[in-house]
């Protein structure tokens, strides 16, 4: 049986707004098609993982205090993570994890939390703690040449700058910073985004994009994924899109 191996980083500390649901969605959609899904978890003081041995690495959102704690641990694996990215391992990074893969995050007190510096963007929090990019968000994303509307929920005070390759164009919401035109960071095997929700439960097409990429890379095939019955999900999406886009 063909399988995908997923590494879930810091599940006990990076799990705001139901981000673990993304793992559940991937597992369900894989097993519904007859594939096996192996999920390993890594947190502080666990045995060091080898990122190159996985097909997908996932990390969710966390507050400033969690980012500060985890930054020093994650940096230990910087070269291994870079190698995994260069070899094509897929990384799905939500909110706080998104920020940690950039140059740095500056919190509201002006303290610098060092990032991995794998990507050239950086994030700075504004001084007013009450002012946040928060609410429903819809972005237009290009997936293999096809336009797809991706729905999520954003809640971040950090403002992210110097994005060279955004995840998508903002249709509703803020994006990387207040009233930004674009949201997230995207390259072939990296999705870094502020979209919580969980993201993949609201966007089955995006989940299948990730699954297909990982299977094609691992088995050197151009697989045609068996369609699943997404009638309920698509009906929910239609209702949400109609509501959000008409505001």
Secondary structure by P-SEA (a helix, b strand, c coil): ccbbbbbbcccccccccccaaaaaaaaaaaaaabbbbbbbbbcccccccccccccbbbbbbbcaaaaaaaaaaaaaaaaaaaaaaaabbbbbbcaaaaaaaccbbbccccccccccccccbbbbbccccccccccbbbbbbbcccbbbbbbbcccccccccccccccccccccccccccccccccccccbbbcccccccccccaaaaaaaaaaaaaaacccccccccccaaaaaaaaaaaaaaaaac
